[in-house]
Amino acid sequence: MTHLWVRAEQREHEQRVGVTPEGARALMAAGMQVTIEDSSCRALPIEAYLEAGCTIAREGSWPNAPEEAIILGLKELPASAEPLRHRHIMFGHAFKGQADGPALLRRFKEGGGTLYDLEYLTDENGRRVAAFGYWAGFAGAAIGVMVWTAEQLGEGPGPKKVGVYPGRDTLIGDLKERLAKALETGAQKPSAIVIGALGRVGTGAGDCLEALGLPVTRWDMQETAHGGPFPEILDHDIFVNCILAREGVPVFVPKSALSAPRRLSVIADVSCDPSSPFNPIPVYEHATSFDDPVIRVSEGRPPLDVMAIDNLPSMLPVESSEDYAAQLFPSLLTLDDIEGGVWGRARKIFDKHISDI
């Protein structure tokens, strides 16, 4: 019997989970054993998993799980030198030259375990089977608006911190209140431009901005195919970048823009890859966080602030968990054939990288 062990997340502000209680019930009906760790922060209550019939384990007890258990989490494990003996499903952040990647892979090599990286679960056409993109875009645009309103209200650069919201409607309500206060100062309603607007990330960003009644310019490949420069970006108040940094992507906001005449005052970089040589927004050098969400890159008029948080969907953990879990569920149903299909493709990528350690 396939045994899926869902561990508690250990990263601060991380309340998401990859399996809902309804999904766990369906997996057990299909013949799996499902263990859910208790969690001090998960957005979905442990009582719902207990009612679904799951076995409940102590938070953080996965290292002592049975050898055959498959450990499912979302974000990376805490830094450690302990060998990893289990098969793990998670975002490992180890295959693109990330600084912590070699250490994680060494732990797998020493323990004999395997990493099935969620980013590399793909179908036969190479398309990811599950992604958090929509809610990343939604949250990224939302924080972009928070940054803009903070400046109008004399609170910038800000916000000083970003919290987790119980749901989309609460977030939109909060943003509408802040916008109303900002407009009372005499500020004009901000305009926004979303690049990558046709993808899931860009769709989420555009939906958030439209829910707030803001004018949105939606660009995708057709509008950026000429390679730049893109002075139109500087004519908007808020720029939401939803394009991954990769070879061939043009620079959208060059360093020269910091001293150029512009209306632009907020960049919400949802893709957030400042260390990439292909970063299309080379005006900042490190990611931000929920506890420190903004980098001020120019004190000009207006000042220019950058938001680049790398776990944005955590801002709306209920919606993002339910959405992601629904996408991942069909693949979890095939875990009894973990050497084939989507899992076999992910295993080959792991084997390729582990051989270099």
C-alpha positions as CSV (number, residue, x, y, z in Angstrom):
1,M,0.0,0.0,0.0
2,T,1.3,3.4,-1.0
3,H,1.8,5.6,2.1
4,L,1.7,9.3,1.7
5,W,3.0,11.4,4.6
6,V,2.1,15.1,4.5
7,R,4.5,17.0,6.7
8,A,3.9,20.3,8.4
9,E,5.6,23.3,6.8
10,Q,8.4,24.8,8.7
11,R,9.0,28.1,6.9
12,E,7.7,31.2,8.6
13,H,4.4,32.6,7.2
14,E,3.9,29.3,5.3
15,Q,0.3,28.0,5.9
16,R,-0.3,26.2,2.6
17,V,-0.6,22.5,2.1
18,G,-0.5,20.2,-1.0
19,V,-3.5,17.9,-0.1
20,T,-6.9,19.0,1.2
21,P,-9.0,16.9,3.5
22,E,-11.3,16.0,0.6
23,G,-8.3,15.0,-1.5
24,A,-6.9,12.9,1.3
25,R,-10.3,11.1,1.6
26,A,-10.2,10.4,-2.1
27,L,-6.6,9.1,-2.0
28,M,-7.6,6.7,0.8
29,A,-10.6,5.6,-1.1
30,A,-8.2,4.7,-3.9
31,G,-6.3,2.4,-1.6
32,M,-3.6,4.7,-0.2
33,Q,-2.6,5.2,3.5
34,V,-2.5,9.0,4.3
35,T,-0.7,10.4,7.3
36,I,-1.1,14.2,8.1
37,E,1.2,15.9,10.5
38,D,-0.4,18.2,13.0
39,S,0.6,21.8,12.3
40,S,0.7,25.0,14.4
41,C,0.1,27.2,11.4
42,R,-1.6,25.3,8.5
43,A,-4.6,27.2,7.1
44,L,-6.7,24.1,6.8
45,P,-7.7,22.6,10.2
46,I,-6.4,19.3,11.4
47,E,-9.9,18.3,12.5
48,A,-11.0,18.2,8.9
49,Y,-8.2,15.7,8.1
50,L,-9.1,13.6,11.2
51,E,-12.8,13.6,10.1
52,A,-11.7,12.4,6.6
53,G,-10.0,9.4,8.2
54,C,-6.4,10.3,8.0
55,T,-3.8,9.1,10.5
56,I,-2.5,12.2,12.5
57,A,1.1,12.4,13.4
58,R,3.1,14.8,15.6
59,E,4.3,18.0,13.9
60,G,7.8,17.5,12.5
61,S,7.9,13.8,13.0
62,W,8.5,12.9,9.4
63,P,12.2,11.9,9.9
64,N,10.8,8.9,11.9
65,A,8.2,7.9,9.3
66,P,8.4,4.4,8.0
67,E,11.0,3.8,5.3
68,E,8.5,3.3,2.6
69,A,6.5,6.5,3.3
70,I,6.6,9.2,0.6
71,I,7.0,12.6,2.3
72,L,5.0,15.5,0.8
73,G,5.7,19.1,1.6
74,L,5.7,22.3,-0.3
75,K,8.6,24.6,0.7
76,E,12.2,23.5,1.4
77,L,13.4,21.7,4.5
78,P,15.3,23.6,7.3
79,A,19.1,23.6,6.8
80,S,20.7,20.5,8.3
81,A,23.4,18.0,7.6
82,E,21.1,15.0,8.4
83,P,21.0,12.4,5.5
84,L,17.6,12.1,3.9
85,R,16.5,8.5,3.5
86,H,12.9,9.0,2.3
87,R,11.4,9.8,-1.0
88,H,10.4,13.5,-0.8
89,I,8.0,15.5,-2.9
90,M,8.6,19.3,-2.5
91,F,10.0,22.4,-4.1
92,G,13.7,21.6,-3.5
93,H,15.2,24.7,-5.2
94,A,18.3,22.5,-6.0
95,F,18.5,22.2,-9.8
96,K,19.2,25.7,-11.0
97,G,22.4,26.5,-9.3
98,Q,20.8,27.8,-6.1
99,A,23.3,28.3,-3.3
100,D,21.7,25.7,-1.0
101,G,21.2,23.2,-3.7
102,P,24.4,21.1,-3.4
103,A,24.0,20.7,0.4
104,L,20.4,19.4,-0.1
105,L,21.5,17.0,-2.8
106,R,24.3,15.7,-0.6
107,R,21.8,14.9,2.1
108,F,19.8,12.8,-0.4
109,K,22.9,11.1,-1.7
110,E,24.2,10.2,1.8
111,G,20.8,9.0,3.0
112,G,19.7,7.1,-0.2
113,G,16.6,9.2,-0.6
114,T,15.0,10.8,-3.6
115,L,13.7,14.2,-4.5
116,Y,10.7,14.5,-6.7
117,D,10.7,18.3,-7.2
118,L,7.3,19.8,-7.6
119,E,8.6,22.3,-10.1
120,Y,9.7,19.4,-12.4
121,L,6.5,17.4,-12.4
122,T,5.5,17.6,-16.0
123,D,3.2,15.9,-18.5
124,E,4.3,14.3,-21.8
125,N,4.5,17.8,-23.4
126,G,6.7,19.2,-20.7
127,R,4.0,21.3,-19.2
128,R,3.9,21.5,-15.4
129,V,1.0,19.5,-13.9
130,A,0.5,21.9,-11.0
131,A,1.5,25.5,-10.2
132,F,0.7,28.3,-7.8
133,G,0.9,30.9,-10.5
134,Y,-2.5,32.5,-10.4
135,W,-2.4,33.3,-6.7
136,A,1.2,34.4,-6.9
137,G,0.1,37.0,-9.4
138,F,-2.9,38.0,-7.4
139,A,-0.9,38.5,-4.2
140,G,1.9,40.3,-6.1
141,A,-0.4,42.8,-7.6
142,A,-2.1,43.3,-4.2
143,I,1.2,44.1,-2.4
144,G,2.1,46.4,-5.3
145,V,-1.0,48.4,-4.5
146,M,-0.1,48.3,-0.8
147,V,3.3,49.8,-1.6
148,W,1.7,52.6,-3.7
149,T,-0.8,53.5,-1.0
150,A,1.8,53.5,1.7
151,E,3.7,56.1,-0.2
152,Q,0.6,58.3,-0.7
153,L,-0.2,58.0,3.0
154,G,3.3,59.0,4.1
155,E,4.1,55.5,5.4
156,G,6.7,54.6,2.7
157,P,8.8,52.8,1.9
158,G,6.3,50.3,2.9
159,P,4.3,48.5,4.0
160,K,6.6,47.6,6.9
161,K,5.3,44.0,7.0
162,V,2.8,41.9,5.0
163,G,0.4,39.6,6.7
164,V,-1.5,36.4,5.7
165,Y,-5.2,36.8,4.8
166,P,-8.0,34.4,5.5
167,G,-9.3,34.8,2.0
168,R,-9.4,36.9,-1.2
169,D,-12.5,39.0,-0.2
170,T,-10.8,40.1,3.0
171,L,-7.7,41.1,1.1
172,I,-9.7,43.0,-1.5
173,G,-11.7,44.8,1.1
174,D,-8.5,45.9,2.9
175,L,-7.0,47.2,-0.3
176,K,-10.1,49.2,-1.2
177,E,-10.0,50.9,2.2
178,R,-6.4,51.8,1.7
179,L,-7.0,53.0,-1.8
180,A,-9.8,55.2,-0.6
181,K,-7.6,56.8,2.1
182,A,-4.8,57.4,-0.4
183,L,-7.2,59.1,-2.9
184,E,-8.4,61.4,-0.2
185,T,-4.9,62.9,-0.1
186,G,-5.5,64.2,-3.6
187,A,-3.6,61.4,-5.3
188,Q,-4.8,60.2,-8.7
189,K,-6.0,56.6,-9.1
190,P,-2.9,54.6,-10.0
191,S,-2.5,52.9,-13.4
192,A,-0.9,49.5,-13.7
193,I,0.8,47.5,-16.4
194,V,1.1,43.7,-16.2
195,I,3.7,42.0,-18.4
196,G,3.0,38.3,-19.0
197,A,-0.7,39.0,-18.8
198,L,-1.9,36.0,-20.8
199,G,-0.3,33.4,-18.4
200,R,-1.7,32.1,-15.1
201,V,0.4,34.5,-13.1
202,G,-0.5,37.5,-15.2
203,T,-4.2,36.6,-15.1
204,G,-4.1,36.6,-11.3
205,A,-2.4,40.0,-11.2
206,G,-4.9,41.5,-13.7
207,D,-7.9,40.1,-11.9
208,C,-6.7,41.6,-8.6
209,L,-6.2,45.0,-10.1
210,E,-9.5,45.0,-11.9
211,A,-11.3,43.9,-8.7
212,L,-10.0,47.2,-7.3
213,G,-11.3,49.2,-10.2
214,L,-7.8,50.2,-11.4
215,P,-6.9,50.8,-15.0
216,V,-4.8,47.9,-16.3
217,T,-2.6,47.6,-19.4
218,R,-2.0,43.9,-20.2
219,W,1.1,43.1,-22.2
220,D,2.4,39.7,-23.4
221,M,4.8,38.4,-26.0
222,Q,3.3,40.4,-28.9
223,E,3.9,43.7,-27.1
224,T,7.5,42.9,-26.0
225,A,8.7,41.0,-29.1
226,H,10.7,44.0,-30.4
227,G,13.1,43.7,-27.4
228,G,12.8,47.2,-26.0
229,P,13.3,49.7,-24.8
230,F,9.9,50.0,-23.2
231,P,9.2,53.6,-22.1
232,E,5.5,52.8,-21.7
233,I,6.3,51.0,-18.5
234,L,7.6,54.2,-17.0
235,D,4.3,55.9,-17.8
236,H,2.4,53.7,-15.3
237,D,2.4,53.9,-11.5
238,I,2.7,50.2,-10.9
239,F,4.5,47.6,-12.9
240,V,3.8,43.9,-12.2
241,N,6.3,41.5,-13.8
242,C,5.0,38.0,-14.4
243,I,7.8,36.9,-16.9
244,L,10.3,34.4,-15.7
245,A,14.0,35.3,-16.0
246,R,15.4,33.2,-18.9
247,E,17.6,33.7,-21.9
248,G,16.0,35.8,-24.5
249,V,13.8,37.8,-22.2
250,P,14.4,41.6,-22.7
251,V,15.2,44.1,-20.0
252,F,12.0,45.8,-19.0
253,V,13.3,48.4,-16.5
254,P,17.1,49.1,-16.9
255,K,19.2,50.9,-14.3
256,S,19.0,54.0,-16.4
257,A,15.3,54.2,-15.6
258,L,16.2,55.2,-12.0
259,S,17.3,58.6,-13.1
260,A,14.9,59.0,-16.1
261,P,11.7,61.0,-16.0
262,R,9.0,58.5,-15.0
263,R,5.6,58.1,-13.4
264,L,6.5,54.6,-12.2
265,S,6.9,54.3,-8.5
266,V,6.3,50.6,-7.7
267,I,7.7,47.4,-9.3
268,A,6.0,44.2,-8.1
269,D,8.4,41.5,-9.4
270,V,6.3,38.3,-9.0
271,S,8.9,36.2,-10.9
272,C,11.6,37.4,-8.4
273,D,14.9,36.1,-9.8
274,P,17.4,38.9,-9.0
275,S,20.4,36.6,-9.1
276,S,19.7,35.5,-12.7
277,P,22.0,36.9,-15.4
278,F,18.7,37.2,-17.4
279,N,16.8,39.2,-14.8
280,P,14.6,41.6,-16.7
281,I,14.5,44.1,-13.8
282,P,18.2,44.6,-12.9
283,V,17.6,47.5,-10.5
284,Y,17.7,45.4,-7.3
285,E,19.9,42.7,-6.0
286,H,18.0,40.5,-3.5
287,A,14.6,39.2,-2.8
288,T,12.3,40.7,-0.2
289,S,10.1,38.9,2.4
290,F,6.8,39.2,4.3
291,D,8.7,40.8,7.2
292,D,10.7,43.2,5.0
293,P,8.7,43.5,1.7
294,V,10.2,46.6,0.0
295,I,13.5,47.7,-1.4
296,R,13.7,51.4,-2.2
297,V,15.9,51.6,-5.3
298,S,15.6,55.4,-6.0
299,E,14.8,58.4,-3.9
300,G,13.8,60.4,-6.9
301,R,10.5,62.1,-7.6
302,P,8.6,59.8,-7.3
303,P,10.7,57.3,-5.3
304,L,10.9,53.8,-6.8
305,D,10.2,50.8,-4.6
306,V,10.5,47.1,-5.5
307,M,8.6,44.2,-4.0
308,A,10.1,40.8,-4.8
309,I,8.7,38.1,-2.4
310,D,9.4,34.6,-3.5
311,N,6.5,32.8,-1.7
312,L,3.6,35.2,-2.6
313,P,0.8,32.5,-2.7
314,S,1.4,32.1,1.1
315,M,-0.5,35.4,1.5
316,L,-3.8,33.6,0.6
317,P,-3.1,30.1,1.9
318,V,-6.7,28.7,1.7
319,E,-7.4,29.6,-1.9
320,S,-3.8,28.8,-3.1
321,S,-3.8,25.4,-1.3
322,E,-7.2,24.4,-2.7
323,D,-6.2,25.4,-6.2
324,Y,-2.8,23.7,-6.1
325,A,-4.1,20.6,-4.4
326,A,-6.7,20.1,-7.1
327,Q,-4.1,20.4,-9.8
328,L,-1.7,18.0,-8.1
329,F,-4.3,15.4,-7.1
330,P,-4.4,13.4,-10.4
331,S,-0.7,12.9,-10.2
332,L,-0.8,11.8,-6.5
333,L,-3.3,9.1,-7.6
334,T,-0.5,7.6,-9.7
335,L,2.0,7.3,-6.9
336,D,1.7,3.5,-6.9
337,D,3.7,3.8,-10.2
338,I,6.3,6.2,-8.9
339,E,8.9,5.0,-11.4
340,G,6.7,5.9,-14.4
341,G,4.9,8.8,-15.9
342,V,5.1,12.2,-14.2
343,W,7.1,10.7,-11.3
344,G,9.6,8.9,-13.5
345,R,10.3,12.1,-15.5
346,A,11.0,13.9,-12.2
347,R,13.2,11.1,-11.0
348,K,15.4,11.3,-14.1
349,I,16.1,15.0,-13.4
350,F,17.0,14.2,-9.8
351,D,19.3,11.3,-10.9
352,K,21.1,13.6,-13.4
353,H,21.8,16.2,-10.7
354,I,22.7,13.8,-8.0
355,S,25.3,12.2,-10.2
356,D,27.2,15.5,-10.2
357,I,27.5,15.5,-6.4
